[in-house]
Amino acid sequence: MSDSPGILIVDRDTVAAQALQQMLAAQGYTVHHAQSGDAAIELLERQQAQNTQQTVGVALMDQDAVGVSLDGMRRLHDGWPR
């Protein structure tokens, strides 16, 4: 699945995020973790600026994630590769 887009986990619970990350990585996915919505946006903007091949295709977000606002989600959506 190395050709598949990566998965971004947005969760401030590091233990839960690491468990999910290990399960997904064992299936061959590239997995990124951010502890807040703002950190997720920064990660995606950094990837976009570097023109990295490791794109994120799916974001799994904790509904109570810190820094996740409607504006932040809009920025995340607008910057999402199509």
C-alpha positions as CSV (number, residue, x, y, z in Angstrom):
1,M,0.0,0.0,0.0
2,S,3.0,2.2,-0.3
3,D,1.4,3.9,-3.3
4,S,-1.7,4.8,-1.2
5,P,-2.1,8.2,0.3
6,G,-1.1,8.5,3.9
7,I,-3.4,8.7,6.9
8,L,-3.4,11.6,9.4
9,I,-4.5,10.9,12.9
10,V,-5.5,14.0,14.9
11,D,-5.8,13.2,18.5
12,R,-4.3,14.6,21.7
13,D,-4.4,11.2,23.3
14,T,-1.0,10.0,22.4
15,V,-1.5,6.4,23.6
16,A,-4.7,5.9,21.5
17,A,-3.0,7.6,18.5
18,Q,0.1,5.4,18.8
19,A,-2.1,2.2,19.0
20,L,-4.0,3.2,15.9
21,Q,-0.8,4.2,14.1
22,Q,0.8,0.8,14.8
23,M,-2.3,-1.0,13.5
24,L,-2.4,1.0,10.3
25,A,1.3,0.9,9.7
26,A,1.2,-2.9,10.1
27,Q,-1.2,-2.9,7.2
28,G,1.3,-0.9,5.1
29,Y,-0.1,2.6,5.4
30,T,2.1,5.7,6.0
31,V,0.6,7.3,9.1
32,H,1.2,10.8,10.5
33,H,0.1,12.1,13.9
34,A,-0.8,15.6,15.0
35,Q,-2.0,16.4,18.5
36,S,-4.3,19.3,17.5
37,G,-6.1,20.7,14.5
38,D,-3.6,23.5,14.2
39,A,-0.7,21.0,14.2
40,A,-2.5,19.0,11.5
41,I,-2.8,22.0,9.3
42,E,0.9,22.9,9.9
43,L,1.9,19.4,8.9
44,L,-0.2,19.5,5.7
45,E,1.1,22.9,4.8
46,R,4.7,21.8,5.4
47,Q,4.1,18.8,3.1
48,Q,2.5,21.0,0.5
49,A,5.4,23.5,0.6
50,Q,8.0,20.7,0.3
51,N,6.1,19.1,-2.6
52,T,6.5,15.8,-0.8
53,Q,5.2,12.6,-2.3
54,Q,3.8,11.5,1.1
55,T,0.4,13.0,0.7
56,V,-2.4,12.5,3.2
57,G,-5.6,11.0,1.8
58,V,-7.6,10.5,5.0
59,A,-7.7,12.4,8.3
60,L,-9.0,10.6,11.3
61,M,-9.9,13.2,13.9
62,D,-10.9,13.0,17.5
63,Q,-14.2,14.9,17.8
64,D,-12.7,16.6,20.9
65,A,-9.4,17.4,19.3
66,V,-7.8,20.7,20.6
67,G,-7.6,23.4,18.0
68,V,-10.2,22.0,15.7
69,S,-12.5,24.8,14.7
70,L,-14.8,25.4,11.8
71,D,-12.2,27.8,10.3
72,G,-9.4,25.3,10.8
73,M,-11.5,22.5,9.2
74,R,-12.2,24.8,6.3
75,R,-8.5,25.6,5.9
76,L,-7.8,21.9,6.0
77,H,-10.4,21.1,3.4
78,D,-9.3,24.0,1.1
79,G,-5.7,22.9,1.2
80,W,-6.5,19.2,0.6
81,P,-5.0,17.8,-2.6
82,R,-7.6,16.9,-5.2
